[in-house]
C-alpha cells in the first residue's frame, strides 16, 4: 500500500474498543466493590442482633 490506510487494522482496533465497552460493565457486575461488601457485613450483623433480641 502506498501511504493508504490499513482497513483491516483499523477495523480490528475498533473491534477492540467495542469489546472493552462490553467487558467493563460485565466486570463491574461480577465483582463487587469493597463498599458493597461492607454493607453486606453490616446487614448480616443487624440480622444477627435482631435474632438475638427475638429469642429473649
MOPE-V189985 format. One record per backbone hydrogen bond with DSSP energy under -1.0 kcal/mol. CO is the residue of the C=O (numbers start at 1). NH is the residue of the N-H. E is the energy in kcal/mol with one decimal. If there is no record, write none. Layout:
co=CO nh=NH e=E
co=CO nh=NH e=E
//
This chain:
co=1 nh=3 e=-1.2
co=5 nh=7 e=-1.1
co=6 nh=10 e=-2.2
co=7 nh=11 e=-2.6
co=8 nh=12 e=-2.1
co=9 nh=13 e=-2.1
co=10 nh=14 e=-2.0
co=11 nh=15 e=-2.2
co=12 nh=16 e=-1.8
co=13 nh=17 e=-1.8
co=14 nh=18 e=-2.2
co=15 nh=19 e=-2.3
co=16 nh=20 e=-2.0
co=17 nh=21 e=-2.1
co=18 nh=22 e=-1.3
co=19 nh=23 e=-2.7
co=20 nh=24 e=-2.5
co=22 nh=26 e=-1.3
co=23 nh=27 e=-2.3
co=24 nh=28 e=-2.2
co=25 nh=29 e=-2.0
co=26 nh=30 e=-1.9
co=27 nh=31 e=-2.3
co=33 nh=37 e=-1.6
co=34 nh=38 e=-2.3
co=35 nh=39 e=-1.9
co=36 nh=40 e=-1.9
co=37 nh=41 e=-2.0
co=38 nh=42 e=-2.3
co=39 nh=43 e=-2.3
co=40 nh=44 e=-2.4
co=41 nh=45 e=-2.2
co=42 nh=46 e=-2.0
co=43 nh=47 e=-2.2
co=44 nh=48 e=-2.4
co=45 nh=49 e=-2.3
co=46 nh=50 e=-2.1
co=47 nh=51 e=-2.2
co=48 nh=52 e=-2.2
co=49 nh=53 e=-2.1
co=50 nh=54 e=-2.2
co=51 nh=55 e=-1.7
co=52 nh=56 e=-1.0
//
